[in-house]
Amino acid sequence: MKIASIILAWTPNLPQHAQGMRGKVRGFPAGTPADQLAPFPYRAGAVDAAAHDPRPQVRYAYILGVSLAMTQRDHFDVVETHHFLRAIDEYAQALAEADLVPEETP
């Protein structure tokens, strides 16, 4: 799926957030009403201009920035975040183009 077609919504995995919502992330279709997104203080994707930019490099940088915010700022598990974001075309393509698959050592 394209980043412009969804809204990623999440609550940081930090103690100042309600325990029942802490560390939760969901993907919603673009156009989801604001009341359904209300429990999640952070949103990305269709709500941001960078997700709609015609240049793929901008969209790649954008989704990689989102992944860094989720893991570094908001304390999501790196592996779980990676698995969640792999379904987004731009994330998968950015990783492939950056050749982030480790080479095997002899």
HUPE-V866464 format. One record per residue. N is the residue number from 1. RES is the residue in one small letter. BURIAL is 1 if it has 16 or more other ideal C-beta (glycine too) atoms within 10 Angstrom, else 0. Layout:
n->(N N)
res->(RES RES)
burial->(BURIAL BURIAL)
//
This chain:
n->(1 2 3 4 5 6 7 8 9 10 11 12 13 14 15 16 17 18 19 20 21 22 23 24 25 26 27 28 29 30 31 32 33 34 35 36 37 38 39 40 41 42 43 44 45 46 47 48 49 50 51 52 53 54 55 56 57 58 59 60 61 62 63 64 65 66 67 68 69 70 71 72 73 74 75 76 77 78 79 80 81 82 83 84 85 86 87 88 89 90 91 92 93 94 95 96 97 98 99 100 101 102 103 104 105 106)
res->(m k i a s i i l a w t p n l p q h a q g m r g k v r g f p a g t p a d q l a p f p y r a g a v d a a a h d p r p q v r y a y i l g v s l a m t q r d h f d v v e t h h f l r a i d e y a q a l a e a d l v p e e t p)
burial->(0 0 1 1 0 1 1 1 1 1 1 1 1 0 0 0 1 0 0 0 0 0 1 1 1 1 1 1 0 0 0 1 0 0 0 0 1 0 0 1 0 1 1 1 1 1 1 1 0 1 1 1 0 0 0 0 0 0 1 1 0 1 1 1 0 1 1 0 1 1 1 0 0 1 0 1 0 0 0 0 1 0 0 1 1 0 0 1 1 1 1 0 0 1 1 0 0 0 0 0 0 0 0 0 0 0)
//
